[in-house]
Amino acid sequence: MSVAKVIELNASSATSMEDAVKHGLKKCAESVKNIKGAWVNEIKVVTDGSGNVQEWRVNLRVSFVVD
């Protein structure tokens, strides 16, 4: 029998939402092993005064199997 755990993290990127997700998962994988999946819980953007997107921010829930 295996046990899975879920952690929540935030990541950001000036490029895209997808890049923010990739960056967050890559950083998470530095200390968490056996990552099995993730889902985007929330998406936010930071804009300038004209409404242009300056930064994408995502809230991720990452699931992994505990050894």
PQR file with spaces between the fields and no chain letter, atoms N, CA, C, O and H, PARSE charges and radii, in Angstrom:
ATOM       1  N    MET     1       0.843   -1.182    0.000 -0.4000 1.5000
ATOM       2  CA   MET     1       0.000    0.000    0.000 -0.0000 2.0000
ATOM       3  C    MET     1       0.884    1.240    0.000  0.5500 1.7000
ATOM       4  O    MET     1       1.878    1.299    0.724 -0.5500 1.4000
ATOM       5  N    SER     2       0.529    2.218   -0.801 -0.4000 1.5000
ATOM       6  CA   SER     2       1.307    3.453   -0.842 -0.0000 2.0000
ATOM       7  C    SER     2       0.477    4.612   -0.286  0.5500 1.7000
ATOM       8  O    SER     2      -0.753    4.579   -0.264 -0.5500 1.4000
ATOM       9  H    SER     2      -0.278    2.170   -1.389  0.4000 1.0000
ATOM      10  N    VAL     3       1.196    5.620    0.154 -0.4000 1.5000
ATOM      11  CA   VAL     3       0.570    6.809    0.725 -0.0000 2.0000
ATOM      12  C    VAL     3       0.975    8.008   -0.125  0.5500 1.7000
ATOM      13  O    VAL     3       2.151    8.189   -0.440 -0.5500 1.4000
ATOM      14  H    VAL     3       2.195    5.647    0.136  0.4000 1.0000
ATOM      15  N    ALA     4       0.000    8.815   -0.487 -0.4000 1.5000
ATOM      16  CA   ALA     4       0.273   10.025   -1.257 -0.0000 2.0000
ATOM      17  C    ALA     4       0.060   11.249   -0.364  0.5500 1.7000
ATOM      18  O    ALA     4      -0.766   11.247    0.549 -0.5500 1.4000
ATOM      19  H    ALA     4      -0.955    8.668   -0.230  0.4000 1.0000
ATOM      20  N    LYS     5       0.825   12.276   -0.661 -0.4000 1.5000
ATOM      21  CA   LYS     5       0.711   13.528    0.077 -0.0000 2.0000
ATOM      22  C    LYS     5       0.548   14.660   -0.931  0.5500 1.7000
ATOM      23  O    LYS     5       1.040   14.571   -2.056 -0.5500 1.4000
ATOM      24  H    LYS     5       1.495   12.277   -1.403  0.4000 1.0000
ATOM      25  N    VAL     6      -0.137   15.717   -0.530 -0.4000 1.5000
ATOM      26  CA   VAL     6      -0.345   16.883   -1.390 -0.0000 2.0000
ATOM      27  C    VAL     6       0.218   18.107   -0.683  0.5500 1.7000
ATOM      28  O    VAL     6      -0.071   18.348    0.489 -0.5500 1.4000
ATOM      29  H    VAL     6      -0.537   15.789    0.384  0.4000 1.0000
ATOM      30  N    ILE     7       1.021   18.874   -1.402 -0.4000 1.5000
ATOM      31  CA   ILE     7       1.532   20.143   -0.880 -0.0000 2.0000
ATOM      32  C    ILE     7       1.070   21.265   -1.809  0.5500 1.7000
ATOM      33  O    ILE     7       0.761   21.029   -2.977 -0.5500 1.4000
ATOM      34  H    ILE     7       1.256   18.679   -2.355  0.4000 1.0000
ATOM      35  N    GLU     8       1.028   22.454   -1.289 -0.4000 1.5000
ATOM      36  CA   GLU     8       0.594   23.608   -2.072 -0.0000 2.0000
ATOM      37  C    GLU     8       1.764   24.568   -2.207  0.5500 1.7000
ATOM      38  O    GLU     8       2.486   24.815   -1.241 -0.5500 1.4000
ATOM      39  H    GLU     8       1.279   22.646   -0.340  0.4000 1.0000
ATOM      40  N    LEU     9       1.951   25.113   -3.410 -0.4000 1.5000
ATOM      41  CA   LEU     9       3.025   26.074   -3.621 -0.0000 2.0000
ATOM      42  C    LEU     9       2.598   27.125   -4.632  0.5500 1.7000
ATOM      43  O    LEU     9       1.646   26.931   -5.388 -0.5500 1.4000
ATOM      44  H    LEU     9       1.364   24.913   -4.195  0.4000 1.0000
ATOM      45  N    ASN    10       3.318   28.244   -4.632 -0.4000 1.5000
ATOM      46  CA   ASN    10       3.073   29.344   -5.558 -0.0000 2.0000
ATOM      47  C    ASN    10       4.307   29.526   -6.427  0.5500 1.7000
ATOM      48  O    ASN    10       5.436   29.380   -5.958 -0.5500 1.4000
ATOM      49  H    ASN    10       4.090   28.401   -4.017  0.4000 1.0000
ATOM      50  N    ALA    11       4.085   29.845   -7.694 -0.4000 1.5000
ATOM      51  CA   ALA    11       5.185   30.095   -8.622 -0.0000 2.0000
ATOM      52  C    ALA    11       4.788   31.222   -9.554  0.5500 1.7000
ATOM      53  O    ALA    11       3.604   31.506   -9.733 -0.5500 1.4000
ATOM      54  H    ALA    11       3.168   29.964   -8.076  0.4000 1.0000
ATOM      55  N    SER    12       5.793   31.866  -10.152 -0.4000 1.5000
ATOM      56  CA   SER    12       5.503   32.984  -11.047 -0.0000 2.0000
ATOM      57  C    SER    12       6.449   32.980  -12.238  0.5500 1.7000
ATOM      58  O    SER    12       7.513   32.363  -12.204 -0.5500 1.4000
ATOM      59  H    SER    12       6.755   31.635  -10.007  0.4000 1.0000
ATOM      60  N    SER    13       6.044   33.679  -13.291 -0.4000 1.5000
ATOM      61  CA   SER    13       6.851   33.837  -14.493 -0.0000 2.0000
ATOM      62  C    SER    13       6.407   35.093  -15.221  0.5500 1.7000
ATOM      63  O    SER    13       5.225   35.435  -15.233 -0.5500 1.4000
ATOM      64  H    SER    13       5.179   34.181  -13.319  0.4000 1.0000
ATOM      65  N    ALA    14       7.362   35.772  -15.824 -0.4000 1.5000
ATOM      66  CA   ALA    14       7.037   36.935  -16.647 -0.0000 2.0000
ATOM      67  C    ALA    14       6.620   36.500  -18.047  0.5500 1.7000
ATOM      68  O    ALA    14       6.085   37.306  -18.809 -0.5500 1.4000
ATOM      69  H    ALA    14       8.323   35.494  -15.815  0.4000 1.0000
ATOM      70  N    THR    15       6.857   35.237  -18.396 -0.4000 1.5000
ATOM      71  CA   THR    15       6.617   34.741  -19.749 -0.0000 2.0000
ATOM      72  C    THR    15       5.199   34.237  -19.972  0.5500 1.7000
ATOM      73  O    THR    15       4.491   34.734  -20.848 -0.5500 1.4000
ATOM      74  H    THR    15       7.291   34.582  -17.777  0.4000 1.0000
ATOM      75  N    SER    16       4.774   33.231  -19.165 -0.4000 1.5000
ATOM      76  CA   SER    16       3.465   32.613  -19.388 -0.0000 2.0000
ATOM      77  C    SER    16       3.026   31.826  -18.162  0.5500 1.7000
ATOM      78  O    SER    16       3.804   31.581  -17.241 -0.5500 1.4000
ATOM      79  H    SER    16       5.349   32.828  -18.453  0.4000 1.0000
ATOM      80  N    MET    17       1.758   31.440  -18.181 -0.4000 1.5000
ATOM      81  CA   MET    17       1.235   30.597  -17.112 -0.0000 2.0000
ATOM      82  C    MET    17       1.926   29.231  -17.151  0.5500 1.7000
ATOM      83  O    MET    17       2.297   28.690  -16.109 -0.5500 1.4000
ATOM      84  H    MET    17       1.126   31.640  -18.929  0.4000 1.0000
ATOM      85  N    GLU    18       2.095   28.687  -18.334 -0.4000 1.5000
ATOM      86  CA   GLU    18       2.752   27.388  -18.484 -0.0000 2.0000
ATOM      87  C    GLU    18       4.178   27.424  -17.936  0.5500 1.7000
ATOM      88  O    GLU    18       4.618   26.479  -17.282 -0.5500 1.4000
ATOM      89  H    GLU    18       1.794   29.127  -19.180  0.4000 1.0000
ATOM      90  N    ASP    19       4.892   28.502  -18.198 -0.4000 1.5000
ATOM      91  CA   ASP    19       6.258   28.646  -17.695 -0.0000 2.0000
ATOM      92  C    ASP    19       6.268   28.722  -16.172  0.5500 1.7000
ATOM      93  O    ASP    19       7.172   28.186  -15.532 -0.5500 1.4000
ATOM      94  H    ASP    19       4.535   29.270  -18.729  0.4000 1.0000
ATOM      95  N    ALA    20       5.279   29.378  -15.594 -0.4000 1.5000
ATOM      96  CA   ALA    20       5.181   29.456  -14.137 -0.0000 2.0000
ATOM      97  C    ALA    20       4.971   28.063  -13.540  0.5500 1.7000
ATOM      98  O    ALA    20       5.576   27.724  -12.523 -0.5500 1.4000
ATOM      99  H    ALA    20       4.545   29.814  -16.115  0.4000 1.0000
ATOM     100  N    VAL    21       4.115   27.259  -14.172 -0.4000 1.5000
ATOM     101  CA   VAL    21       3.874   25.892  -13.695 -0.0000 2.0000
ATOM     102  C    VAL    21       5.152   25.067  -13.797  0.5500 1.7000
ATOM     103  O    VAL    21       5.521   24.378  -12.845 -0.5500 1.4000
ATOM     104  H    VAL    21       3.624   27.535  -14.998  0.4000 1.0000
ATOM     105  N    LYS    22       5.827   25.129  -14.937 -0.4000 1.5000
ATOM     106  CA   LYS    22       7.069   24.371  -15.126 -0.0000 2.0000
ATOM     107  C    LYS    22       8.131   24.779  -14.123  0.5500 1.7000
ATOM     108  O    LYS    22       8.822   23.928  -13.563 -0.5500 1.4000
ATOM     109  H    LYS    22       5.528   25.688  -15.709  0.4000 1.0000
ATOM     110  N    HIS    23       8.265   26.087  -13.891 -0.4000 1.5000
ATOM     111  CA   HIS    23       9.248   26.588  -12.936 -0.0000 2.0000
ATOM     112  C    HIS    23       8.929   26.094  -11.522  0.5500 1.7000
ATOM     113  O    HIS    23       9.828   25.678  -10.790 -0.5500 1.4000
ATOM     114  H    HIS    23       7.704   26.779  -14.345  0.4000 1.0000
ATOM     115  N    GLY    24       7.660   26.139  -11.144 -0.4000 1.5000
ATOM     116  CA   GLY    24       7.257   25.678   -9.814 -0.0000 2.0000
ATOM     117  C    GLY    24       7.513   24.193   -9.617  0.5500 1.7000
ATOM     118  O    GLY    24       7.997   23.782   -8.562 -0.5500 1.4000
ATOM     119  H    GLY    24       6.930   26.477  -11.738  0.4000 1.0000
ATOM     120  N    LEU    25       7.192   23.378  -10.626 -0.4000 1.5000
ATOM     121  CA   LEU    25       7.417   21.936  -10.514 -0.0000 2.0000
ATOM     122  C    LEU    25       8.910   21.598  -10.487  0.5500 1.7000
ATOM     123  O    LEU    25       9.337   20.710   -9.748 -0.5500 1.4000
ATOM     124  H    LEU    25       6.799   23.711  -11.483  0.4000 1.0000
ATOM     125  N    LYS    26       9.694   22.304  -11.290 -0.4000 1.5000
ATOM     126  CA   LYS    26      11.143   22.060  -11.311 -0.0000 2.0000
ATOM     127  C    LYS    26      11.764   22.378   -9.954  0.5500 1.7000
ATOM     128  O    LYS    26      12.587   21.615   -9.447 -0.5500 1.4000
ATOM     129  H    LYS    26       9.347   23.025  -11.890  0.4000 1.0000
ATOM     130  N    LYS    27      11.373   23.491   -9.376 -0.4000 1.5000
ATOM     131  CA   LYS    27      11.901   23.886   -8.064 -0.0000 2.0000
ATOM     132  C    LYS    27      11.448   22.901   -6.990  0.5500 1.7000
ATOM     133  O    LYS    27      12.231   22.528   -6.117 -0.5500 1.4000
ATOM     134  H    LYS    27      10.704   24.111   -9.788  0.4000 1.0000
ATOM     135  N    CYS    28      10.197   22.486   -7.052 -0.4000 1.5000
ATOM     136  CA   CYS    28       9.657   21.523   -6.093 -0.0000 2.0000
ATOM     137  C    CYS    28      10.420   20.199   -6.166  0.5500 1.7000
ATOM     138  O    CYS    28      10.701   19.584   -5.137 -0.5500 1.4000
ATOM     139  H    CYS    28       9.561   22.789   -7.762  0.4000 1.0000
ATOM     140  N    ALA    29      10.753   19.766   -7.376 -0.4000 1.5000
ATOM     141  CA   ALA    29      11.433   18.490   -7.576 -0.0000 2.0000
ATOM     142  C    ALA    29      12.846   18.474   -6.999  0.5500 1.7000
ATOM     143  O    ALA    29      13.436   17.404   -6.848 -0.5500 1.4000
ATOM     144  H    ALA    29      10.525   20.265   -8.212  0.4000 1.0000
ATOM     145  N    GLU    30      13.392   19.635   -6.676 -0.4000 1.5000
ATOM     146  CA   GLU    30      14.715   19.690   -6.041 -0.0000 2.0000
ATOM     147  C    GLU    30      14.695   19.090   -4.635  0.5500 1.7000
ATOM     148  O    GLU    30      15.712   18.586   -4.159 -0.5500 1.4000
ATOM     149  H    GLU    30      12.913   20.504   -6.798  0.4000 1.0000
ATOM     150  N    SER    31      13.542   19.146   -3.975 -0.4000 1.5000
ATOM     151  CA   SER    31      13.473   18.628   -2.604 -0.0000 2.0000
ATOM     152  C    SER    31      12.399   17.559   -2.408  0.5500 1.7000
ATOM     153  O    SER    31      12.401   16.864   -1.392 -0.5500 1.4000
ATOM     154  H    SER    31      12.716   19.556   -4.361  0.4000 1.0000
ATOM     155  N    VAL    32      11.487   17.420   -3.362 -0.4000 1.5000
ATOM     156  CA   VAL    32      10.413   16.428   -3.242 -0.0000 2.0000
ATOM     157  C    VAL    32      10.597   15.365   -4.322  0.5500 1.7000
ATOM     158  O    VAL    32      10.723   15.692   -5.502 -0.5500 1.4000
ATOM     159  H    VAL    32      11.486   17.984   -4.187  0.4000 1.0000
ATOM     160  N    LYS    33      10.614   14.113   -3.927 -0.4000 1.5000
ATOM     161  CA   LYS    33      10.766   13.009   -4.875 -0.0000 2.0000
ATOM     162  C    LYS    33       9.415   12.338   -5.108  0.5500 1.7000
ATOM     163  O    LYS    33       8.476   12.531   -4.336 -0.5500 1.4000
ATOM     164  H    LYS    33      10.513   13.847   -2.968  0.4000 1.0000
ATOM     165  N    ASN    34       9.328   11.561   -6.164 -0.4000 1.5000
ATOM     166  CA   ASN    34       8.137   10.774   -6.505 -0.0000 2.0000
ATOM     167  C    ASN    34       6.914   11.637   -6.806  0.5500 1.7000
ATOM     168  O    ASN    34       5.795   11.263   -6.455 -0.5500 1.4000
ATOM     169  H    ASN    34      10.091   11.405   -6.791  0.4000 1.0000
ATOM     170  N    ILE    35       7.113   12.795   -7.456 -0.4000 1.5000
ATOM     171  CA   ILE    35       5.980   13.635   -7.847 -0.0000 2.0000
ATOM     172  C    ILE    35       5.160   12.883   -8.881  0.5500 1.7000
ATOM     173  O    ILE    35       5.699   12.391   -9.871 -0.5500 1.4000
ATOM     174  H    ILE    35       8.022   13.099   -7.742  0.4000 1.0000
ATOM     175  N    LYS    36       3.867   12.797   -8.652 -0.4000 1.5000
ATOM     176  CA   LYS    36       2.978   12.052   -9.539 -0.0000 2.0000
ATOM     177  C    LYS    36       2.048   12.941  -10.343  0.5500 1.7000
ATOM     178  O    LYS    36       1.541   12.524  -11.384 -0.5500 1.4000
ATOM     179  H    LYS    36       3.429   13.197   -7.847  0.4000 1.0000
ATOM     180  N    GLY    37       1.818   14.152   -9.878 -0.4000 1.5000
ATOM     181  CA   GLY    37       0.931   15.044  -10.611 -0.0000 2.0000
ATOM     182  C    GLY    37       0.757   16.363   -9.899  0.5500 1.7000
ATOM     183  O    GLY    37       1.203   16.550   -8.766 -0.5500 1.4000
ATOM     184  H    GLY    37       2.230   14.491   -9.032  0.4000 1.0000
ATOM     185  N    ALA    38       0.098   17.273  -10.587 -0.4000 1.5000
ATOM     186  CA   ALA    38      -0.169   18.586   -9.998 -0.0000 2.0000
ATOM     187  C    ALA    38      -1.396   19.164  -10.667  0.5500 1.7000
ATOM     188  O    ALA    38      -1.714   18.825  -11.807 -0.5500 1.4000
ATOM     189  H    ALA    38      -0.264   17.122  -11.507  0.4000 1.0000
ATOM     190  N    TRP    39      -2.078   20.032   -9.958 -0.4000 1.5000
ATOM     191  CA   TRP    39      -3.175   20.761  -10.579 -0.0000 2.0000
ATOM     192  C    TRP    39      -3.069   22.223  -10.202  0.5500 1.7000
ATOM     193  O    TRP    39      -2.641   22.584   -9.106 -0.5500 1.4000
ATOM     194  H    TRP    39      -1.820   20.307   -9.032  0.4000 1.0000
ATOM     195  N    VAL    40      -3.473   23.048  -11.147 -0.4000 1.5000
ATOM     196  CA   VAL    40      -3.442   24.490  -10.944 -0.0000 2.0000
ATOM     197  C    VAL    40      -4.705   24.874  -10.193  0.5500 1.7000
ATOM     198  O    VAL    40      -5.818   24.724  -10.699 -0.5500 1.4000
ATOM     199  H    VAL    40      -3.821   22.755  -12.037  0.4000 1.0000
ATOM     200  N    ASN    41      -4.518   25.362   -9.003 -0.4000 1.5000
ATOM     201  CA   ASN    41      -5.620   25.723   -8.135 -0.0000 2.0000
ATOM     202  C    ASN    41      -6.119   27.141   -8.414  0.5500 1.7000
ATOM     203  O    ASN    41      -7.310   27.428   -8.293 -0.5500 1.4000
ATOM     204  H    ASN    41      -3.614   25.484   -8.592  0.4000 1.0000
ATOM     205  N    GLU    42      -5.189   28.020   -8.789 -0.4000 1.5000
ATOM     206  CA   GLU    42      -5.536   29.429   -8.972 -0.0000 2.0000
ATOM     207  C    GLU    42      -4.550   30.081   -9.938  0.5500 1.7000
ATOM     208  O    GLU    42      -3.367   29.740   -9.948 -0.5500 1.4000
ATOM     209  H    GLU    42      -4.222   27.787   -8.888  0.4000 1.0000
ATOM     210  N    ILE    43      -5.032   31.004  -10.737 -0.4000 1.5000
ATOM     211  CA   ILE    43      -4.197   31.769  -11.664 -0.0000 2.0000
ATOM     212  C    ILE    43      -4.417   33.253  -11.372  0.5500 1.7000
ATOM     213  O    ILE    43      -5.551   33.713  -11.240 -0.5500 1.4000
ATOM     214  H    ILE    43      -5.993   31.280  -10.729  0.4000 1.0000
ATOM     215  N    LYS    44      -3.315   33.987  -11.274 -0.4000 1.5000
ATOM     216  CA   LYS    44      -3.388   35.436  -11.071 -0.0000 2.0000
ATOM     217  C    LYS    44      -2.415   36.101  -12.037  0.5500 1.7000
ATOM     218  O    LYS    44      -1.467   35.473  -12.508 -0.5500 1.4000
ATOM     219  H    LYS    44      -2.394   33.613  -11.381  0.4000 1.0000
ATOM     220  N    VAL    45      -2.657   37.372  -12.326 -0.4000 1.5000
ATOM     221  CA   VAL    45      -1.706   38.150  -13.120 -0.0000 2.0000
ATOM     222  C    VAL    45      -1.450   39.483  -12.440  0.5500 1.7000
ATOM     223  O    VAL    45      -2.309   40.027  -11.745 -0.5500 1.4000
ATOM     224  H    VAL    45      -3.427   37.882  -11.944  0.4000 1.0000
ATOM     225  N    VAL    46      -0.247   39.994  -12.657 -0.4000 1.5000
ATOM     226  CA   VAL    46       0.109   41.344  -12.226 -0.0000 2.0000
ATOM     227  C    VAL    46       0.150   42.181  -13.495  0.5500 1.7000
ATOM     228  O    VAL    46       0.787   41.795  -14.475 -0.5500 1.4000
ATOM     229  H    VAL    46       0.451   39.553  -13.221  0.4000 1.0000
ATOM     230  N    THR    47      -0.523   43.317  -13.482 -0.4000 1.5000
ATOM     231  CA   THR    47      -0.599   44.158  -14.676 -0.0000 2.0000
ATOM     232  C    THR    47       0.027   45.522  -14.442  0.5500 1.7000
ATOM     233  O    THR    47       0.233   45.962  -13.311 -0.5500 1.4000
ATOM     234  H    THR    47      -1.040   43.630  -12.685  0.4000 1.0000
ATOM     235  N    ASP    48       0.321   46.171  -15.562 -0.4000 1.5000
ATOM     236  CA   ASP    48       0.762   47.564  -15.468 -0.0000 2.0000
ATOM     237  C    ASP    48      -0.471   48.461  -15.545  0.5500 1.7000
ATOM     238  O    ASP    48      -1.594   47.957  -15.564 -0.5500 1.4000
ATOM     239  H    ASP    48       0.154   45.813  -16.480  0.4000 1.0000
ATOM     240  N    GLY    49      -0.288   49.752  -15.589 -0.4000 1.5000
ATOM     241  CA   GLY    49      -1.404   50.691  -15.603 -0.0000 2.0000
ATOM     242  C    GLY    49      -2.280   50.602  -16.845  0.5500 1.7000
ATOM     243  O    GLY    49      -3.428   51.046  -16.830 -0.5500 1.4000
ATOM     244  H    GLY    49       0.624   50.162  -15.573  0.4000 1.0000
ATOM     245  N    SER    50      -1.743   50.030  -17.920 -0.4000 1.5000
ATOM     246  CA   SER    50      -2.495   49.907  -19.178 -0.0000 2.0000
ATOM     247  C    SER    50      -3.197   48.569  -19.322  0.5500 1.7000
ATOM     248  O    SER    50      -3.859   48.325  -20.331 -0.5500 1.4000
ATOM     249  H    SER    50      -0.810   49.670  -17.932  0.4000 1.0000
ATOM     250  N    GLY    51      -3.062   47.698  -18.329 -0.4000 1.5000
ATOM     251  CA   GLY    51      -3.706   46.395  -18.386 -0.0000 2.0000
ATOM     252  C    GLY    51      -2.871   45.318  -19.043  0.5500 1.7000
ATOM     253  O    GLY    51      -3.377   44.225  -19.294 -0.5500 1.4000
ATOM     254  H    GLY    51      -2.524   47.896  -17.509  0.4000 1.0000
ATOM     255  N    ASN    52      -1.605   45.592  -19.329 -0.4000 1.5000
ATOM     256  CA   ASN    52      -0.713   44.585  -19.904 -0.0000 2.0000
ATOM     257  C    ASN    52      -0.199   43.659  -18.812  0.5500 1.7000
ATOM     258  O    ASN    52       0.124   44.109  -17.713 -0.5500 1.4000
ATOM     259  H    ASN    52      -1.194   46.480  -19.124  0.4000 1.0000
ATOM     260  N    VAL    53      -0.122   42.376  -19.110 -0.4000 1.5000
ATOM     261  CA   VAL    53       0.335   41.396  -18.130 -0.0000 2.0000
ATOM     262  C    VAL    53       1.838   41.555  -17.911  0.5500 1.7000
ATOM     263  O    VAL    53       2.621   41.502  -18.860 -0.5500 1.4000
ATOM     264  H    VAL    53      -0.384   42.011  -20.003  0.4000 1.0000
ATOM     265  N    GLN    54       2.229   41.747  -16.671 -0.4000 1.5000
ATOM     266  CA   GLN    54       3.635   41.858  -16.299 -0.0000 2.0000
ATOM     267  C    GLN    54       4.171   40.545  -15.728  0.5500 1.7000
ATOM     268  O    GLN    54       5.342   40.211  -15.909 -0.5500 1.4000
ATOM     269  H    GLN    54       1.593   41.789  -15.899  0.4000 1.0000
ATOM     270  N    GLU    55       3.302   39.809  -15.039 -0.4000 1.5000
ATOM     271  CA   GLU    55       3.733   38.561  -14.399 -0.0000 2.0000
ATOM     272  C    GLU    55       2.539   37.616  -14.242  0.5500 1.7000
ATOM     273  O    GLU    55       1.441   38.032  -13.873 -0.5500 1.4000
ATOM     274  H    GLU    55       2.351   40.081  -14.892  0.4000 1.0000
ATOM     275  N    TRP    56       2.783   36.345  -14.529 -0.4000 1.5000
ATOM     276  CA   TRP    56       1.791   35.293  -14.300 -0.0000 2.0000
ATOM     277  C    TRP    56       2.102   34.626  -12.977  0.5500 1.7000
ATOM     278  O    TRP    56       3.262   34.337  -12.684 -0.5500 1.4000
ATOM     279  H    TRP    56       3.676   36.008  -14.829  0.4000 1.0000
ATOM     280  N    ARG    57       1.070   34.375  -12.167 -0.4000 1.5000
ATOM     281  CA   ARG    57       1.255   33.690  -10.886 -0.0000 2.0000
ATOM     282  C    ARG    57       0.276   32.522  -10.808  0.5500 1.7000
ATOM     283  O    ARG    57      -0.900   32.658  -11.144 -0.5500 1.4000
ATOM     284  H    ARG    57       0.128   34.610  -12.404  0.4000 1.0000
ATOM     285  N    VAL    58       0.777   31.381  -10.364 -0.4000 1.5000
ATOM     286  CA   VAL    58      -0.075   30.197  -10.233 -0.0000 2.0000
ATOM     287  C    VAL    58       0.060   29.626   -8.828  0.5500 1.7000
ATOM     288  O    VAL    58       1.117   29.704   -8.202 -0.5500 1.4000
ATOM     289  H    VAL    58       1.733   31.271  -10.091  0.4000 1.0000
ATOM     290  N    ASN    59      -1.026   29.056   -8.356 -0.4000 1.5000
ATOM     291  CA   ASN    59      -1.046   28.317   -7.103 -0.0000 2.0000
ATOM     292  C    ASN    59      -1.210   26.854   -7.503  0.5500 1.7000
ATOM     293  O    ASN    59      -2.187   26.495   -8.161 -0.5500 1.4000
ATOM     294  H    ASN    59      -1.885   28.993   -8.865  0.4000 1.0000
ATOM     295  N    LEU    60      -0.263   26.015   -7.112 -0.4000 1.5000
ATOM     296  CA   LEU    60      -0.257   24.602   -7.500 -0.0000 2.0000
ATOM     297  C    LEU    60      -0.463   23.702   -6.298  0.5500 1.7000
ATOM     298  O    LEU    60      -0.009   24.009   -5.195 -0.5500 1.4000
ATOM     299  H    LEU    60       0.530   26.307   -6.578  0.4000 1.0000
ATOM     300  N    ARG    61      -1.142   22.601   -6.512 -0.4000 1.5000
ATOM     301  CA   ARG    61      -1.202   21.528   -5.535 -0.0000 2.0000
ATOM     302  C    ARG    61      -0.485   20.346   -6.161  0.5500 1.7000
ATOM     303  O    ARG    61      -0.894   19.835   -7.203 -0.5500 1.4000
ATOM     304  H    ARG    61      -1.511   22.352   -7.408  0.4000 1.0000
ATOM     305  N    VAL    62       0.577   19.923   -5.518 -0.4000 1.5000
ATOM     306  CA   VAL    62       1.448   18.881   -6.064 -0.0000 2.0000
ATOM     307  C    VAL    62       1.269   17.613   -5.228  0.5500 1.7000
ATOM     308  O    VAL    62       1.344   17.647   -4.000 -0.5500 1.4000
ATOM     309  H    VAL    62       0.909   20.338   -4.671  0.4000 1.0000
ATOM     310  N    SER    63       1.030   16.488   -5.919 -0.4000 1.5000
ATOM     311  CA   SER    63       0.877   15.215   -5.209 -0.0000 2.0000
ATOM     312  C    SER    63       2.108   14.342   -5.450  0.5500 1.7000
ATOM     313  O    SER    63       2.670   14.321   -6.545 -0.5500 1.4000
ATOM     314  H    SER    63       0.970   16.460   -6.917  0.4000 1.0000
ATOM     315  N    PHE    64       2.509   13.629   -4.408 -0.4000 1.5000
ATOM     316  CA   PHE    64       3.663   12.747   -4.515 -0.0000 2.0000
ATOM     317  C    PHE    64       3.469   11.555   -3.579  0.5500 1.7000
ATOM     318  O    PHE    64       2.718   11.617   -2.605 -0.5500 1.4000
ATOM     319  H    PHE    64       2.052   13.647   -3.519  0.4000 1.0000
ATOM     320  N    VAL    65       4.169   10.470   -3.905 -0.4000 1.5000
ATOM     321  CA   VAL    65       4.082    9.250   -3.101 -0.0000 2.0000
ATOM     322  C    VAL    65       5.154    9.291   -2.031  0.5500 1.7000
ATOM     323  O    VAL    65       6.318    9.582   -2.308 -0.5500 1.4000
ATOM     324  H    VAL    65       4.779   10.419   -4.696  0.4000 1.0000
ATOM     325  N    VAL    66       4.749    8.997   -0.810 -0.4000 1.5000
ATOM     326  CA   VAL    66       5.666    8.981    0.338 -0.0000 2.0000
ATOM     327  C    VAL    66       6.343    7.607    0.389  0.5500 1.7000
ATOM     328  O    VAL    66       5.678    6.575    0.304 -0.5500 1.4000
ATOM     329  H    VAL    66       3.804    8.761   -0.585  0.4000 1.0000
ATOM     330  N    ASP    67       7.665    7.607    0.528 -0.4000 1.5000
ATOM     331  CA   ASP    67       8.409    6.333    0.640 -0.0000 2.0000
ATOM     332  C    ASP    67       8.159    5.646    1.957  0.5500 1.7000
ATOM     333  O    ASP    67       8.706    4.572    2.207 -0.5500 1.4000
ATOM     334  H    ASP    67       8.205    8.445    0.597  0.4000 1.0000
